[in-house]
């Protein structure tokens, strides 16, 4: 994979694919974490004499909804960079080209939401060519979108004379592949969330390389059902039962321990005001649902995490967005933050949980791409990365 070290950018226009898909509130950026993550690449390119044209998506617009304009992002980025970031009137076209070609070294132009263009998600060659015409060099620093073969992440890379990965994308790929190829032992994977089918490929991969896998969240219920336990009204993905059973069989034959919760926190419904009950076992009675791992499980998982030479975490232990059912995820987050080994958190809800508990700056690496990190760990090629090779 080519990186910034392989590129000559002095005096050149550089198109940088960034991931500024950030939450907005009242017309302003509500969380600038992803914008800050791009600053090292943008600062280095400016210091090396490049003029920057930035391209990002925001949300999933069906047309050109003004509430999904990148104008608030341009304002926040201006404040963080300490330089005016101009917002282009669109993504491609004569007006955009004129503004891009008029940039001086160090200046920054942010294109409008690239998903305003229908051809973006279709990897339309005309749109990719239009983006390539804006610059002489292409840099992809949007790891969170690298698993998509879109015009701004894959197509454009083949239409410029130079292309490479930004520092964020470079670090993400090296860190995540390092977990599988050369982790400090023992390797402990904490996998939670709602659906086994979303993460069974990652579980299978870790069954081959990890020392222990700790399962939490609603995805534990297909495992319990495969073992013959009652799951009550818990969220239990029917399609996940057979993959869970196969994973249990594979773990029994291999050298990786697959750990499941031994106690649960139940609710009579999904809600912050639900009646709450602790369960010493994992059988869930009718009319109740498991909404968090229990205190004994949280303590046991924390002990495993503390022993890890490398710890990877993706997915909450329960409905952490509801305070009565947040304790298990909080305990795991705190254990990961305090662990002496290398700690890598795979984006998505895990990243949101770290932010919620004020622990985001206490892990070795916090991935900016939930889906991309999982696909990379599964061994799938990422189109946005392959295009830079």
C-alpha positions in Angstrom: 0.0 0.0 0.0 1.4 3.3 -1.0 1.5 6.1 1.6 2.3 9.8 1.9 5.9 8.8 1.9 5.6 7.7 -1.7 4.0 10.9 -3.0 5.5 14.2 -4.4 2.9 16.8 -3.4 4.9 20.1 -3.3 3.1 22.7 -5.4 0.4 20.2 -6.4 -3.3 20.0 -5.9 -4.2 16.9 -3.7 -7.7 15.4 -3.6 -8.1 13.9 -0.1 -10.9 11.5 0.7 -11.7 12.1 4.3 -14.4 10.7 6.6 -16.4 13.7 7.8 -19.6 11.7 8.3 -20.2 13.4 11.7 -23.3 14.0 13.8 -24.9 17.4 13.5 -27.1 19.2 15.9 -28.8 22.6 15.5 -26.7 23.2 12.4 -23.3 22.6 14.0 -21.0 19.6 14.4 -21.9 17.7 17.6 -18.9 15.4 17.7 -15.7 16.4 15.8 -13.8 13.2 16.5 -13.6 12.1 12.9 -12.5 15.6 11.8 -9.7 15.6 14.4 -8.6 12.2 13.2 -7.8 13.7 9.7 -5.8 16.6 11.0 -2.3 14.9 10.9 -2.7 14.1 7.2 -4.1 17.5 6.3 -1.4 19.3 8.3 1.4 17.3 6.8 0.2 17.8 3.3 -0.1 21.6 3.8 3.3 21.8 5.3 4.7 19.9 2.3 3.3 22.6 -0.1 0.1 21.0 -1.2 -3.2 22.7 -2.0 -6.0 20.5 -0.6 -9.4 19.6 -2.1 -11.3 17.5 0.4 -14.1 15.1 -0.4 -16.5 13.4 2.1 -20.0 12.0 2.4 -22.4 12.9 5.2 -25.4 10.7 5.9 -27.5 9.0 3.2 -29.1 11.8 1.2 -31.8 10.9 -1.2 -31.4 14.2 -3.1 -29.6 17.3 -2.0 -31.1 17.9 1.4 -29.7 21.1 2.8 -29.5 19.6 6.3 -26.9 17.2 5.0 -24.7 20.0 3.6 -21.0 20.0 4.8 -21.1 23.7 5.6 -21.0 23.1 9.4 -18.0 20.8 8.8 -16.2 23.4 6.8 -16.7 25.9 9.7 -15.4 23.4 12.3 -12.5 22.4 10.2 -11.5 26.0 9.7 -11.4 26.4 13.5 -9.3 23.3 14.0 -6.8 24.0 11.1 -6.6 27.7 11.8 -7.2 28.5 8.1 -10.3 29.3 6.1 -11.8 26.2 4.6 -13.9 27.2 1.6 -17.0 25.2 0.8 -17.4 24.4 -2.9 -20.8 24.9 -4.5 -21.0 21.2 -5.5 -18.9 18.1 -6.0 -17.9 18.5 -9.7 -18.6 20.9 -12.5 -17.1 24.0 -14.0 -17.6 26.1 -10.9 -15.9 23.6 -8.7 -13.0 23.0 -11.1 -12.3 26.8 -11.3 -12.2 27.1 -7.5 -10.0 24.0 -7.2 -7.5 25.1 -9.9 -7.2 28.6 -8.3 -6.0 27.2 -5.0 -2.6 28.3 -3.7 -0.3 25.9 -1.7 -1.7 25.5 1.8 -5.3 26.5 0.9 -8.2 24.2 1.5 -11.4 23.6 -0.4 -14.1 21.2 0.9 -16.4 19.8 -1.8 -20.1 19.4 -1.0 -21.5 16.1 0.2 -20.3 13.6 -2.4 -23.4 11.5 -1.9 -25.4 14.4 -3.4 -24.1 12.8 -6.6 -26.0 9.6 -7.4 -22.9 8.2 -9.1 -20.9 8.1 -5.9 -22.2 4.8 -4.5 -22.4 3.3 -8.0 -18.7 4.0 -8.6 -19.7 5.9 -11.7 -16.7 6.4 -14.0 -17.8 9.8 -15.1 -18.0 11.1 -11.5 -14.6 9.4 -10.7 -13.1 11.2 -13.7 -14.6 14.5 -12.7 -13.1 14.2 -9.2 -9.7 13.2 -10.7 -9.7 16.3 -12.9 -9.7 18.5 -9.8 -6.2 17.4 -8.7 -2.9 15.8 -9.6 -2.6 13.6 -6.5 -5.1 11.4 -4.6 -4.9 10.5 -1.0 -7.4 8.3 0.8 -7.6 8.9 4.5 -11.2 7.7 5.0 -10.8 4.3 6.6 -14.5 4.2 7.6 -15.4 4.2 3.9 -12.5 2.1 2.6 -14.7 -1.1 2.4 -16.9 0.5 -0.2 -16.0 0.6 -3.9 -17.4 4.1 -4.5 -16.3 6.8 -7.0 -14.4 8.8 -4.3 -12.8 5.8 -2.6 -11.9 3.5 -5.4 -12.7 4.8 -8.9 -10.8 8.1 -8.6 -7.6 6.4 -7.4 -7.0 4.8 -10.9 -7.4 8.1 -12.7 -4.6 10.2 -11.1 -0.8 9.9 -11.6 -0.1 9.5 -7.9 -2.2 8.0 -5.1 -1.6 6.8 -1.6 -2.9 6.3 1.9 -3.1 9.1 4.5 -1.7 8.7 8.0 -5.0 7.6 9.5 -5.7 5.0 6.9 -2.1 3.8 7.1 -2.3 3.4 10.9 -5.7 1.7 10.8 -4.5 -1.0 8.3 -1.2 -1.6 10.1 -2.8 -1.8 13.6 -5.6 -4.1 12.6 -3.6 -6.5 10.4 -1.0 -6.6 13.2 -3.6 -8.0 15.6 -3.8 -11.1 13.4 -0.3 -11.4 12.1 1.9 -10.5 15.1 -0.1 -9.9 18.3 1.4 -9.8 21.8 0.0 -12.8 23.5 -2.4 -13.7 24.9 -4.8 -12.3 22.3 -8.2 -11.6 23.8 -11.2 -10.7 21.5 -14.3 -9.2 23.1 -17.2 -9.4 20.6 -20.6 -8.1 21.3 -23.6 -6.5 19.6 -26.9 -7.7 18.3 -26.4 -10.2 15.6 -24.1 -13.3 15.3 -24.4 -13.3 11.5 -22.9 -9.8 11.4 -19.8 -11.0 13.2 -19.5 -14.7 12.7 -16.7 -14.3 10.1 -14.7 -12.3 12.7 -15.4 -14.9 15.4 -14.3 -17.6 13.0 -11.0 -15.7 12.3 -10.3 -15.2 16.0 -11.0 -18.8 16.7 -7.9 -19.5 14.6 -5.6 -16.9 16.2 -6.9 -15.7 19.6 -6.5 -17.3 23.0 -9.9 -16.3 24.2 -13.1 -14.8 22.8 -15.6 -13.1 25.1 -19.1 -12.9 23.8 -21.7 -10.4 25.0 -24.7 -8.4 23.9 -27.8 -9.9 22.3 -25.6 -12.1 20.1 -25.1 -14.4 23.1 -28.6 -15.7 22.9 -28.2 -17.7 19.7 -25.3 -19.4 21.4 -27.5 -20.1 24.5 -30.3 -21.4 22.2 -27.8 -23.7 20.5 -27.0 -25.0 23.9 -30.6 -25.6 24.8 -31.3 -22.7 27.1 -34.5 -20.7 27.2 -34.1 -17.2 25.9 -37.5 -15.8 26.8 -38.3 -12.6 24.9 -34.6 -11.7 24.3 -33.5 -10.6 20.9 -32.4 -13.9 19.4 -31.5 -13.9 15.7 -32.9 -17.2 14.4 -30.4 -17.2 11.5 -27.6 -17.0 14.1 -28.3 -20.2 16.0 -26.6 -22.6 13.5 -23.5 -20.4 13.0 -23.3 -20.1 16.8 -23.5 -23.9 17.2 -20.7 -24.4 14.7 -18.5 -21.8 16.4 -19.0 -23.6 19.7 -18.0 -26.9 18.1 -14.9 -25.3 16.5 -13.9 -23.8 19.8 -14.2 -27.2 21.5 -11.8 -28.7 19.0 -9.3 -25.8 18.9 -7.0 -23.9 21.2 -9.2 -20.8 21.6 -11.6 -20.5 24.5 -15.0 -19.2 23.6 -16.5 -17.6 26.8 -20.2 -16.9 27.2 -22.0 -14.9 30.0 -22.8 -16.9 33.2 -25.4 -14.3 34.5 -27.6 -11.7 33.0 -29.5 -8.5 33.7 -33.1 -8.9 32.6 -35.8 -6.4 31.7 -39.5 -6.8 31.2 -39.2 -4.7 28.0 -36.7 -2.6 26.1 -36.7 0.8 27.8 -35.0 2.9 30.5 -38.0 2.6 32.7 -38.3 -1.2 32.3 -38.6 -3.4 35.4 -35.1 -4.8 36.1 -34.1 -8.2 37.5 -30.7 -9.9 38.0 -30.4 -13.5 36.9 -27.8 -15.8 38.4 -28.0 -18.1 35.3 -28.6 -17.6 31.6 -32.1 -19.1 31.2 -34.5 -16.3 30.5 -38.2 -16.7 31.5 -41.1 -15.8 29.2 -42.0 -12.2 29.4 -38.4 -11.1 30.1 -35.4 -10.2 27.9 -31.7 -10.2 28.6 -30.5 -6.6 28.2 -27.0 -6.8 29.8 -24.4 -9.3 31.1 -24.5 -9.7 34.8 -22.0 -8.5 37.4 -20.2 -11.9 37.7 -19.7 -12.1 33.9 -18.5 -8.5 33.8 -15.9 -9.2 36.5 -14.8 -12.4 34.8 -14.4 -10.7 31.5 -12.5 -7.8 33.1 -10.0 -10.3 34.5 -9.5 -11.9 31.1 -9.0 -8.5 29.5 -6.4 -7.5 32.2 -4.3 -10.6 31.3 -4.3 -9.8 27.6 -1.1 -8.9 25.8 -3.4 -7.7 23.0 -7.1 -6.9 23.4 -9.6 -6.3 20.6 -13.1 -5.1 21.4 -16.0 -4.6 19.1 -19.6 -4.5 20.2 -21.4 -3.6 23.5 -22.2 -6.1 26.2 -25.8 -4.9 26.4 -28.2 -2.0 25.9 -25.7 0.5 27.1 -27.7 3.4 25.8 -30.2 2.6 28.6 -28.6 3.5 31.9 -30.1 0.6 33.9 -28.5 -1.8 31.4 -25.1 0.0 30.9 -23.1 -1.6 33.7 -21.7 -4.6 31.7 -20.5 -2.4 28.8 -19.1 0.2 31.2 -17.2 -2.6 33.1 -15.7 -3.9 29.8 -14.8 -0.3 28.6 -13.1 0.4 31.9 -11.2 -2.9 31.8 -10.0 -2.2 28.2 -9.0 1.3 29.2 -7.0 0.0 32.2 -5.5 -3.0 30.5 -1.6 -2.9 30.4 -1.4 -4.6 26.9 -2.1 -3.2 23.5 -5.8 -2.3 23.2 -7.7 -1.8 20.0 -11.3 -0.9 19.8 -13.1 -1.5 16.5 -15.3 1.5 16.1 -19.1 1.5 15.9 -21.0 1.2 19.2 -17.8 0.3 21.1 -16.3 3.7 20.1 -19.6 5.4 21.1 -19.5 3.6 24.5 -15.9 4.8 25.1 -17.0 8.3 24.3 -20.0 8.0 26.6 -17.9 6.8 29.5 -15.1 9.3 28.9 -12.5 6.7 28.1 -11.8 7.3 24.4 -8.3 8.6 24.9 -7.3 5.7 27.2 -6.9 2.9 24.5 -4.0 2.2 22.2 -6.1 2.5 19.0 -9.7 3.6 18.5 -10.7 2.7 15.0 -12.7 5.2 13.0 -14.4 2.5 10.9 -16.7 -0.2 12.4 -17.6 -2.0 9.3 -14.2 -1.5 7.6 -12.4 -2.8 10.7 -14.5 -6.0 10.8 -14.1 -6.7 7.1 -10.3 -6.2 7.3 -10.1 -8.6 10.3 -12.3 -11.1 8.4 -9.7 -11.1 5.6 -11.8 -9.4 3.0 -10.0 -7.0 0.6 -11.0 -3.4 1.1 -11.5 -1.7 -2.3 -10.3 1.6 -1.0 -7.1 0.0 0.2 -6.6 -2.3 -2.8 -6.7 0.7 -5.1 -3.6 2.1 -3.4 -1.5 -1.0 -3.9 
